[in-house]
Amino acid sequence: MNNNEKEYLKKASKALTYFTFNNGPIKTLKEEGKVKEEEVKEIQKYIEGHLGYILKVLLQEGNIEKFNLIVSTLDKFYVNDNEDVEIKDDGFDNIYKNLFSMNTGIKLNK
């Protein structure tokens, strides 16, 4: 893995950790003094390391079989609920559409 790939995985795992962890209920718990900043940072570093590994498997290795093994193993042995997952984009779909779906008037001839 070269330095650019390492840096990208580092940035991506930190950004995704913020998106999924720091931007949610933990923020309220921190503000209410129910969890300390040091505890949040410890959990955050743990999540970043594990997300970094998942991203490495998917993006660098391109190994969907290994990813599926991780998902199926953890689901089978550790996920013991039937709760639905509500997929949330926190507005990023609209940001993406606004940035990249603009009609520039340029047409390519085939």
C-alpha positions in Angstrom: 0.0 0.0 0.0 1.5 3.3 -1.0 1.3 6.5 1.0 -1.5 8.0 -1.0 -3.7 4.9 -0.4 -2.8 5.0 3.3 -3.8 8.7 3.5 -7.0 8.1 1.7 -8.0 5.2 3.9 -7.1 7.3 7.0 -9.2 10.2 5.8 -12.1 8.0 4.7 -12.2 6.1 8.0 -12.1 9.3 10.0 -14.8 11.0 7.9 -17.1 7.9 8.0 -16.6 7.7 11.8 -17.6 11.3 12.2 -20.6 10.8 9.9 -21.8 7.7 11.7 -20.7 8.3 15.3 -19.7 11.8 16.3 -22.6 13.4 14.5 -25.3 11.3 16.2 -26.6 10.6 19.8 -23.0 10.6 21.2 -22.9 14.3 20.6 -25.9 14.9 22.8 -24.5 12.5 25.5 -21.2 14.5 25.4 -23.0 17.8 25.8 -25.1 16.4 28.7 -21.9 15.2 30.4 -23.0 11.6 30.3 -19.8 10.6 28.5 -16.4 12.1 28.7 -14.4 13.5 25.7 -11.6 10.9 26.4 -14.1 8.1 26.2 -15.5 9.4 23.0 -12.0 9.6 21.5 -11.2 6.1 22.6 -14.3 4.7 20.9 -13.7 6.9 17.9 -10.2 5.5 17.4 -11.5 2.0 17.7 -14.2 2.6 15.1 -11.7 4.4 12.7 -9.3 1.4 12.8 -12.1 -1.1 12.1 -13.7 1.0 9.3 -10.2 1.5 7.9 -9.8 -2.3 7.6 -13.2 -2.7 5.9 -12.4 0.1 3.5 -9.0 -1.5 2.8 -10.7 -4.8 2.0 -13.3 -3.1 -0.3 -11.3 -0.3 -2.0 -7.7 -1.5 -2.0 -8.0 -5.2 -2.2 -11.4 -5.2 -4.1 -12.1 -8.4 -2.2 -15.9 -8.7 -2.0 -15.6 -12.3 -0.8 -13.6 -11.3 2.3 -16.1 -8.5 2.9 -19.0 -10.9 2.6 -17.3 -13.2 5.1 -16.9 -10.4 7.6 -20.6 -9.4 7.2 -22.0 -12.9 7.3 -19.8 -14.0 10.3 -20.6 -11.0 12.4 -24.3 -11.2 11.4 -24.5 -14.9 12.3 -22.6 -14.8 15.6 -23.0 -11.3 17.0 -26.1 -9.5 15.5 -29.0 -10.8 17.5 -31.9 -8.5 16.6 -34.6 -8.1 14.0 -34.5 -4.3 14.0 -34.9 -2.5 10.8 -32.1 -0.2 9.6 -33.2 3.2 8.4 -30.6 4.3 5.8 -29.8 8.0 6.4 -27.8 10.3 4.1 -28.0 13.4 6.3 -28.5 15.5 3.1 -25.5 14.2 1.2 -27.6 12.9 -1.7 -29.0 16.4 -2.3 -25.5 17.9 -2.0 -24.2 15.4 -4.6 -27.1 16.0 -6.9 -26.6 19.8 -6.7 -22.9 19.5 -7.4 -22.8 16.8 -10.0 -26.1 16.7 -11.7 -26.1 20.1 -13.2 -26.8 20.3 -16.9 -23.9 22.2 -18.4 -25.3 22.2 -21.8 -22.4 20.3 -23.2 -23.4 17.3 -25.3 -21.1 14.6 -26.6 -21.7 13.3 -30.1 -21.6 9.5 -30.4 
